[in-house]
Amino acid sequence: MEVILKEDVINLGHRGDVVKVADGYGRNFLLPRKLALQATDANKAVIETMKSAAARRSASEKIQAEELLAKLEPVVLSFTRKTGEAGHLFGSVTSADIASELATKGFEVDRRKIALNEPLKSIGEFHVAIKLHREVTAHVTVKVLAEAGSEPEAAEPAAEAVAAE
């Protein structure tokens, strides 16, 4: 089955591409979700007009993403979490946590655009990528700090007391 993509689909193609897919994938996934149209002559004509509109929309989205990139680059997010031995967190810092912290600072970023392969589970400073547009990626600094009175700080004085005895 040949379909014309109305939106970017990961591992398949970009908006306006004509791709050949399995019948079931097209009929049961792409078409009901309005991600694609069947590739008929009439639809191909419609898609040409959609392509030009999509190119203009993509250009304006890229400009907005570059403006947001300039604002996001100096941002440093700090999270304070309880820690166990060796600086491991009892929880983790997830993309949802990062998105909500960015929202409190006035940046509306969808958590799915935050490129965090796995949640942050240790203390330290991390650089997290945020994919704002297909061609624009911002990097923010995330600092994960130990909560005052957590295990690592409390364990060190106890070790010194044992060594003094």
C-alpha positions, 0 to 999 in steps of 0.5 A: 500500500502506498501512502502520503504522510501528513506528519513526520513519522519516526523511522518512516519518513517526513511530511509529504513523502510517498512511502510504501507500507504494509497494508495492515500498518497503513489501514490500522495505524496511519490512516485512522490516526490521520498521519497519512492519506492513500496515494491516489492521483487526487490526494497527490495533488492535495499533498503538493499544496500541503507540502508548500504550506508545510514548508512555510510552517516548518520554516516558522517553527525553526525560527521559533525553535532557534529563538527558544534555543538562545533562551534555553542554553544558559538555563541551569536546573537544580534538583535536590533529592534524597540519596543513599550510599555512593551518591545514588538517588532513592528516586530519579530525575525524569524527563517529566521532572525536567519539563515541569521545572522548565515550565516553572521557569517559563519555558513550555517544552513537551517532555517527549522532546527531552532526550533522556535515554534513562532517568538520572539516578546519581548526584552530579551535573548532566547535560540534557538535549532537548529536540526543539525542531528537526534541525534544532537541539538545545542543551540544558545543564541539570544539577542533581544535588544531595538533600541536606542531612542525607546519607552520604554526608551523615556517613562521612562523620561517622567514619571519621569518628570510628577512625579516631577511636 
